[in-house]
Amino acid sequence: MIKRVLFVILFSGLFAPTFAQNTNNQFKVGFDAVAVLNEYYKTQFPAGFGLSFKGLMAMPNEAQLTFSGNYLYFPLNSNYIIPKGENISLHQIPVFIGYRVYRQSFFFEPQIGASFLINRNKNIVGTNSSKNIQFGFSAEIGYVFNQLELSLRYQQSGAAPYQMAILGARVAYTIAGASY
C-alpha cells in the first residue's frame, strides 16, 4: 500500500505545472546526512553521510529535469566490537533522474534510477567486497533561497525485506547557473 501511495505522489508532481517558477540550467553540490529506516540495515549501519552532485536542466512549464549522483558512506554501528585492524562499512552510490516542480521557493522532485551498493569488510587477510546494483526511487521536498538549497528526501533501493530505505537531509549550494 505504501508503494502505491508513494507512486501516486511521485508522478502527481509530473503533471502539476501550477507549481512552476522561473528556472534555468544549474549545477549544485551538497552534503547529505541520512538515517536508515529498515531493520535489515539499521542494526549494523544506522546512519550515514556523503556528498551529492545535481545538474538541473530547464524544461517547458518552467520546471527542471534533474540528474543526480551521490556517494553515501555508512560506518558500522559503534555497538559492534570488531578486532583491531578490521573495518566494516557500507557504501551506496545512487544515480537518479528526476523532474522538479516549484511552488514559489518550495519544490517537489520525484526521482527514479539505480543504486550501486558496496558492502566492504577489511581485515588482516585483505579486503572483501560484495557489490550489486539495485533499482531505486526517491521523493524529495525542499526550499531554495539565493544560492542555497535545503531538502528532505525518502529514498529506497532494492526489494523487500532487504531494501535500503533512508531518510536524508541535504544542504546544497548552486555553483553554476543563476540564483532564484
N, C-alpha and C positions, 0 to 999 in steps of 0.2 A: 504494500500500500504506500509506503514512504517513497519508493522509487517512482511510482505513478504520479504522486503529488509533485515530487521534485522535477519530473519530466515536464509536467504541465507548466510549472513555474519557469523552468529554463526556456522553454520555447514560447511562452507568452511574451517574453521580452523581445523576441524577434519581430513581433508584429505590433509593436507599440510606438509608432513614430511620434506620438504626442509627448513622449519623454525626451525628445531631442533638444540639443542646444548646438550652437556653432562649434564645429570641431575641425581639426586639421591632422596632418600626419605628425606623429610624435614617437619618441623613444624614451622609455623610463627604466630606471634601475632602482631596485628596492631591497629592503631587508625583511625577511619573514620570520615570524615566531609561530610555531604550530603545536597543538596538543592532539595526541592520538585519541580517537574516540572508541574504537572497538577493542574488545578484551584480548583478542588474539595477539596483537602487537603491544597493547597498552601496558601489560605487565612487565615486559622487558624494555620497551622504548616508549616511555610515557610522553615525551616532548622532544621537540627538535627546533632547529633554526637553519637559516640559509639565505641565499641571495636569489633575486629574481630579475629577469630581463623581459621587457614587454615592448613590442612595436605596435603602434596603433595607426591604422590607415583610414582616412576619411572615406565615408560611404554616403550614398544617397540618403535622404531623410535625416541628414545631419547626425548620423550615428558613426560608429567606428568599428572596423574589423580588427580584431586583435590577434597577435601571435605572441605567445608567452612561453618562457622556459624558466625553470627553477633548478636550483640544487639545494636539496634539503638533507641535513645531517642529523641523525638520531643516535645519541650516545646511549650506552647501556645504563639502565636504572642503577643508581648508586647502592641500592639494597643488595644487589648481587655481588658476591665476593668471588673474584677470579684470581688465579695465581699471578704473581708478579711477572710482568713482561707480556701478559696476554691482553688482548683488546678485542671486544666485540662491538660492532656498530652496524647501523642500517643506513643506507643512502638511497635517496629517491630523486630521480630526475624526470619530472613531468614536463611534457611538451603539449601545449594546447592551442587550439584556435577558438576564438570566441567572437561574440557580437555584443558591443557595448551600446547601451541606450542611456540617455540622460533625462533627468528632470531637474532643471537648474544646475546646481553643482553636485547633486547626488547622481550616482549611476548604478545600474544593474548589468551584470555581464555573465551570461551563461557560457560555458566553455566545454569543449569535448576534445579528446585526444588520447594520448598514451603515456604511461609512466614506466620508466626503467627503474627496477628495484634491485639493489645490490645488498646482500647480507654478507658482511665480511667478518671473519674470525682470524685474528692474528695471534700466533703463539710461537713458542721457541722453535718448533719444527718448520714453520713457514706460515704463509697466508692462504687461507681457503676462502673462496667467494662463491656464493650462489647468485645467479643473475637471471632475471626474467623480465619480460615486457608484458604489461597488462593494460587493457582498455581502461580509460579513466574519464571522469567528468567533474565539473566544478560549477558552483554558483557563487558569484562574488557581488557584494554590495559595497559601496564606498562613497567618499566625499572628496572632491577636488577643489583646492584653492591655491591660486597662483601656480607655482611650480611643484607643490607638494600634493600627494595623494595618500589618503588613509583608507584602508579597506579591510573587510572581514570576508572569509570565504569558507564554504564547505567543499571538501574535495574527497573523492573516493576513487579508488582503482582496485581492480581485481574482483573476484567473485566471492560470495559469502561461503563459509564463515571466515575465510582468510583475506578478506578485503582490507585495504589500508584506508581507513576513513579518518580524516583530520579536520580540525577547525583551525584556520590560520588567520593571523593578523599581519598586515603588510603596511609598511611605510615606504613610499616610493617617491623618487624625485625625477622630474622631467629634465633630461639633459639635451634633448633636441626637439624642436618644434615650439610653437607659440604657447604661451600660458593662457588660461581662461580668464 
